[in-house]
Amino acid sequence: MNLPNKITVSRILLIPLFMIIMIVPFSWGEISLLGTTMPVTHFVGALIYIFASVTDWVDGYLARKHNLVTNLGKFLDPLADKLLVSSALIVLVELGFAPAWIVIIIISREFAVTGLRLLLAGGGEVVAAKMPGKIKMWAQTVAISALLLHNIIFEAFSIPFADIALWVAMFFTIWSGWDYFAKNMQVFRNSK
């Protein structure tokens, strides 16, 4: 297994740590930072989530720069992203920070795309992430990070940035899902 794929696997392994920090009621106190107050556990969980999200860029950069792009990486990278995003969104619903219906739309898109990706892989097609999917991923990362950090900075000005970012992420999630299906259903039909 090459280095980019190991980084991808490390992203998957950070998910249980993130969830434990966010959900187990540790009494680590609160932190006031940049106009907002939050439990230390939420701050630490947000840092873990952000670090794990940044590894998505790092593994892709290393794979392209050193010509280490593999079919395993093309499969594992989006799977790791979906697991990380889904777990973070579920935690946000559990904490009451995100509406369940938006999370259901986002996670449903992720399952649908993963299902089509598996069908294509069964036919010998491995589809790498395209630009709409990358935009979607970064929109989701910004929204989830802002929600985990209790709308840090913007809370001081009463600007609901985290909520707006979640709506933007939902828009890009729907758009990129539509784009993925539109471009790959023909490939699936031709592979039968």
C-alpha positions as CSV (number, residue, x, y, z in Angstrom):
1,M,0.0,0.0,0.0
2,N,1.5,3.3,-1.0
3,L,1.7,6.5,1.1
4,P,-1.4,8.3,-0.3
5,N,-3.5,5.2,0.4
6,K,-2.1,4.9,3.9
7,I,-3.1,8.5,4.5
8,T,-6.6,7.7,3.3
9,V,-6.8,4.8,5.7
10,S,-5.6,7.0,8.5
11,R,-8.6,9.3,7.7
12,I,-10.9,6.4,8.2
13,L,-9.2,5.5,11.5
14,L,-9.7,9.0,12.9
15,I,-13.5,8.7,12.6
16,P,-14.0,6.6,15.8
17,L,-11.8,9.0,17.7
18,F,-13.7,12.0,16.4
19,M,-17.0,10.4,17.4
20,I,-15.9,9.4,20.9
21,I,-14.6,12.9,21.6
22,M,-17.8,14.5,20.3
23,I,-20.4,12.2,21.9
24,V,-19.0,10.8,25.2
25,P,-19.8,13.4,27.9
26,F,-16.2,14.2,29.0
27,S,-16.0,17.1,31.4
28,W,-13.2,19.0,29.9
29,G,-14.8,22.4,30.5
30,E,-15.4,25.2,28.0
31,I,-13.3,27.4,25.8
32,S,-14.1,30.9,24.7
33,L,-12.5,31.7,21.4
34,L,-13.1,34.3,18.7
35,G,-16.6,35.4,19.9
36,T,-18.0,32.0,20.9
37,T,-18.0,29.6,23.8
38,M,-18.0,25.9,23.3
39,P,-17.2,22.7,25.1
40,V,-13.5,21.8,24.8
41,T,-14.6,18.4,23.4
42,H,-16.3,20.2,20.5
43,F,-13.2,22.2,19.8
44,V,-11.0,19.1,19.9
45,G,-13.5,17.1,17.8
46,A,-13.6,20.0,15.3
47,L,-9.8,20.0,15.1
48,I,-9.7,16.2,14.5
49,Y,-12.4,16.6,11.8
50,I,-10.5,19.4,10.1
51,F,-7.2,17.5,10.2
52,A,-8.9,14.4,8.7
53,S,-10.4,16.6,6.0
54,V,-7.1,18.1,5.1
55,T,-5.6,14.6,4.6
56,D,-8.1,14.3,1.7
57,W,-6.1,17.1,-0.1
58,V,-2.7,15.7,1.0
59,D,-3.3,12.2,-0.2
60,G,-4.6,13.4,-3.6
61,Y,-1.7,15.8,-4.0
62,L,0.9,13.2,-3.2
63,A,-0.8,10.6,-5.5
64,R,-0.8,13.0,-8.4
65,K,2.6,14.5,-7.8
66,H,4.4,11.2,-7.5
67,N,2.3,9.3,-10.0
68,L,0.9,7.0,-7.2
69,V,-2.7,7.1,-8.4
70,T,-4.2,3.6,-8.0
71,N,-7.6,2.0,-8.4
72,L,-7.6,1.2,-4.7
73,G,-7.0,4.9,-4.0
74,K,-9.7,6.0,-6.5
75,F,-12.1,3.7,-4.5
76,L,-10.9,4.3,-0.9
77,D,-10.5,8.1,-1.1
78,P,-14.2,8.9,-1.8
79,L,-15.3,6.1,0.6
80,A,-13.2,7.7,3.4
81,D,-14.7,11.1,2.6
82,K,-18.2,9.7,2.7
83,L,-17.6,7.9,6.0
84,L,-16.1,11.1,7.6
85,V,-18.8,13.4,6.4
86,S,-21.6,11.0,7.3
87,S,-20.3,10.4,10.8
88,A,-19.8,14.2,11.4
89,L,-23.3,15.0,10.1
90,I,-24.9,12.3,12.3
91,V,-23.0,13.7,15.3
92,L,-24.3,17.2,14.4
93,V,-27.9,15.9,14.3
94,E,-27.3,14.1,17.7
95,L,-26.1,17.4,19.2
96,G,-29.0,19.3,17.7
97,F,-26.7,21.5,15.4
98,A,-28.1,20.3,12.1
99,P,-31.6,19.5,10.8
100,A,-32.0,15.8,10.2
101,W,-33.7,16.3,6.8
102,I,-30.7,18.1,5.4
103,V,-28.4,15.4,6.7
104,I,-30.7,12.7,5.2
105,I,-30.5,14.4,1.8
106,I,-26.7,14.6,2.0
107,I,-26.1,11.1,3.2
108,S,-28.7,9.7,0.7
109,R,-26.7,11.2,-2.1
110,E,-23.5,9.7,-0.8
111,F,-25.1,6.2,-0.6
112,A,-26.5,6.6,-4.1
113,V,-23.2,7.6,-5.6
114,T,-21.4,4.9,-3.8
115,G,-23.9,2.4,-5.0
116,L,-23.4,3.5,-8.6
117,R,-19.6,3.5,-8.1
118,L,-19.8,-0.1,-6.9
119,L,-21.9,-1.1,-9.9
120,L,-19.4,0.5,-12.2
121,A,-16.5,-1.1,-10.5
122,G,-18.2,-4.5,-10.9
123,G,-18.2,-3.8,-14.7
124,G,-14.5,-2.9,-14.6
125,E,-15.0,0.9,-14.5
126,V,-13.3,2.9,-11.7
127,V,-14.4,6.5,-11.7
128,A,-12.2,9.1,-10.0
129,A,-13.7,12.1,-8.3
130,K,-14.5,15.0,-10.6
131,M,-14.6,18.8,-10.0
132,P,-18.3,18.9,-8.9
133,G,-17.6,16.2,-6.3
134,K,-14.6,18.1,-5.0
135,I,-16.5,21.3,-4.7
136,K,-19.2,19.4,-2.8
137,M,-16.6,17.9,-0.5
138,W,-15.1,21.3,0.4
139,A,-18.5,22.9,0.8
140,Q,-19.4,20.1,3.2
141,T,-16.1,20.4,5.1
142,V,-16.6,24.2,5.6
143,A,-20.2,23.8,6.7
144,I,-19.4,20.9,9.1
145,S,-16.3,22.7,10.5
146,A,-18.3,25.9,11.1
147,L,-21.1,23.9,12.9
148,L,-18.6,21.9,15.0
149,L,-16.9,25.2,16.0
150,H,-20.3,26.7,17.0
151,N,-20.2,29.3,14.2
152,I,-16.9,30.7,15.5
153,I,-16.1,34.3,14.6
154,F,-19.5,34.9,13.0
155,E,-21.4,34.3,16.2
156,A,-20.0,37.6,17.6
157,F,-21.7,39.4,14.7
158,S,-24.9,37.4,14.8
159,I,-24.3,36.1,11.3
160,P,-25.5,32.5,10.8
161,F,-22.6,31.5,8.6
162,A,-22.6,27.8,9.7
163,D,-26.3,27.5,8.8
164,I,-25.9,29.2,5.5
165,A,-22.8,27.0,4.8
166,L,-24.9,23.9,5.4
167,W,-27.5,25.1,2.9
168,V,-24.7,25.8,0.4
169,A,-23.3,22.3,1.0
170,M,-26.7,20.7,0.5
171,F,-27.0,22.6,-2.9
172,F,-23.6,21.4,-4.1
173,T,-24.3,17.9,-2.8
174,I,-27.5,17.7,-4.9
175,W,-25.8,19.3,-7.9
176,S,-22.8,17.0,-7.8
177,G,-25.0,13.9,-7.4
178,W,-27.0,14.9,-10.4
179,D,-23.8,15.5,-12.4
180,Y,-22.3,12.2,-11.3
181,F,-25.4,10.2,-12.3
182,A,-25.9,12.1,-15.6
183,K,-22.3,11.3,-16.7
184,N,-22.0,7.8,-15.4
185,M,-25.4,6.1,-16.0
186,Q,-24.5,5.9,-19.7
187,V,-21.2,4.2,-18.8
188,F,-23.1,1.8,-16.6
189,R,-25.6,1.0,-19.4
190,N,-22.8,0.4,-21.9
191,S,-20.9,-1.9,-19.4
192,K,-23.9,-4.4,-19.3
